[in-house]
Amino acid sequence: MDKGQVHDFLRQRLGVKAIHSEYGMTELLSQAYSYGDGIFNCPPWMKIVLREDDDPLQLAHPVDTKHPATGLINVIDLANIHSCSFIATDDVGKLYPDGSFEIMGRRDNSDLRGCSLMVV
């Protein structure tokens, strides 16, 4: 099942209109939240930046709301003042001009982490 199918299944079984989600990781103090549409928003001290798949120094920028940037997710979390505030992930995402983002999955052949550890 993909994410949409899981959310549909949960909505039907639970009798709710939306499934809220959280995006975060153990290494970070902050999380981004989706309120049912699969679009995540960060708190003011957290930011998502996308890098190109084939060049980690090249950032991907959204053109407009109809043409979001796509790339690998870097997370800046300024709540981590005494630890690592910058994480480069192998998560693939879309970034919108307002700073909101979507999670599309994991980069092919990346190490198993988080949700990719789930058995299908």
Secondary structure, 3 states (H helix, E strand, C coil): CCHHHHHHHHHHHHCCCCCCEEECCCCCCCCEEECCCCCEECCCCEEEEEECCCCCCCEECCCECCECEEEEEEEEECCCCCCCCEEEEEEEEEECCCCCEEEEEECCCCCCCHHHHCCC
